[in-house]
Amino acid sequence: MSILGTLGRYLVPSGSALALGLGLAGPAAAIQGGAPAGRDALAEATVAIGTITQPEEALKLTRCTGVLIAPDLVLTAAHCVNGDPLGALVVFFRGTEPAQPVYGARVAARYSPDPGEMLPNAAPDVSLADLSLDLAVLRLTEPVRGRRPIALAADASRVPKSLRIAGAGLSGNSVGRLRTAALTPLAASSTGLTIAQARGARVCFGDSGGPVVAQDRRGLYVWGVASAVISRAAPCGTYVVIAPAAQVFSTLR
């Protein structure tokens, strides 16, 4: 049995209490371990996202991470903007620290990517139907200047050998510090859905929608975003489900 086969019972869909990026009344934890973000291309394009929703007449704050993919577009996980948000705020970083100005945003599109089929011998005991997989694009109220968007993956069939994730979370009612962690891909589907293991770190609620990037000769690109965690208990886990960007965002290139 593969390592993922032994973890199949711990798969956490985004609708459950253990999913990444659900609206929480308390603090939303960010990456545990890993490393503080530097002043590089990944940190420059990563954002913290806060949305205000009003489910059943009770205000709720949803806290997530995302990434700039065009001067006025941010990619994140769709469950970060479930329902009909009253508003969304997007905060960029300078290194590990949040930076001004704060941008307003609205939901431009939501996507449910095709999970495809697991590649031969990748994870025979994992059901793709159990995996949480969703993506959304937010449109900023005005284009961002002085920050470079990260390009999207062009080929979902070529899984990178190594990946990096960035995540911020929030601390109480304020934005948390940005951290990064290395990921090792363990299994992938025919459409780019990837299950990866964090090395020396754990991925938490506030990292949902966080960019998962790779590097090739052309530079950094977004492979996908963190969509769910595989964990015995909330709020953090070592195994991450990555929703692939390439198959649904080709029209944005």
FENTA-V300716 format. One record per residue. RES is the residue in three letters. OMEGA is omega as a letter, one per 40 degrees, with the letter a starting at -180 (999 if undefined). BURIAL is b if it has 9 or more other ideal C-beta (glycine too) atoms within 8 Angstrom, else e. Layout:
BEGIN
res->(RES RES)
omega->(OMEGA OMEGA)
burial->(BURIAL BURIAL)
END
This chain:
BEGIN
res->(MET SER ILE LEU GLY THR LEU GLY ARG TYR LEU VAL PRO SER GLY SER ALA LEU ALA LEU GLY LEU GLY LEU ALA GLY PRO ALA ALA ALA ILE GLN GLY GLY ALA PRO ALA GLY ARG ASP ALA LEU ALA GLU ALA THR VAL ALA ILE GLY THR ILE THR GLN PRO GLU GLU ALA LEU LYS LEU THR ARG CYS THR GLY VAL LEU ILE ALA PRO ASP LEU VAL LEU THR ALA ALA HIS CYS VAL ASN GLY ASP PRO LEU GLY ALA LEU VAL VAL PHE PHE ARG GLY THR GLU PRO ALA GLN PRO VAL TYR GLY ALA ARG VAL ALA ALA ARG TYR SER PRO ASP PRO GLY GLU MET LEU PRO ASN ALA ALA PRO ASP VAL SER LEU ALA ASP LEU SER LEU ASP LEU ALA VAL LEU ARG LEU THR GLU PRO VAL ARG GLY ARG ARG PRO ILE ALA LEU ALA ALA ASP ALA SER ARG VAL PRO LYS SER LEU ARG ILE ALA GLY ALA GLY LEU SER GLY ASN SER VAL GLY ARG LEU ARG THR ALA ALA LEU THR PRO LEU ALA ALA SER SER THR GLY LEU THR ILE ALA GLN ALA ARG GLY ALA ARG VAL CYS PHE GLY ASP SER GLY GLY PRO VAL VAL ALA GLN ASP ARG ARG GLY LEU TYR VAL TRP GLY VAL ALA SER ALA VAL ILE SER ARG ALA ALA PRO CYS GLY THR TYR VAL VAL ILE ALA PRO ALA ALA GLN VAL PHE SER THR LEU ARG)
omega->(i i a i i a a a a i a i a i a a a a i i i i a i a a i a i a i a a a i i i i a a i i a a a a i a i i i i a i i i i a a i i a a i i a i a i a a a i i i i a a i a i i a a i i i i a a i a i a a a i a i e i a i a i i i a i a i a i a a i i i a i a a a a i i i i a a i a i a i i i i a a i i i i i i a i i a i i a a a a a a i i i a i i i a a a i i a i a a i i a i i i i i i i a a a i a a i i a i a i i i i a i a a a a i a a a a i a i a i a i i a i a i i i i a i i i a i a i e a i a a a i a i a a a a a a a a a a 999)
burial->(e b e b b e b b e b b b b b e e e b b b b b b b e e e b b b b b e b e b b e e e b b b b b b b b b b b b b e e e e e e b b b b b b b b b b e e e b b b b b b b b b e e e b e e b b b b b b e b b e b e e e e b b b e b e e b b e b e b b e b b e e b b b b b e b e e b b b b b b b b b b e e e b e e b e b b b b b e e b e e e b e b b b b b b b b b e e e e b b b b b b b b b b b b b b b e b b b b b b b b e e b b b b b b b b b b b b b b e e e e e b b b b b b b b b b b b e e e e b b b b b b b b b b b b b b e e b e)
END
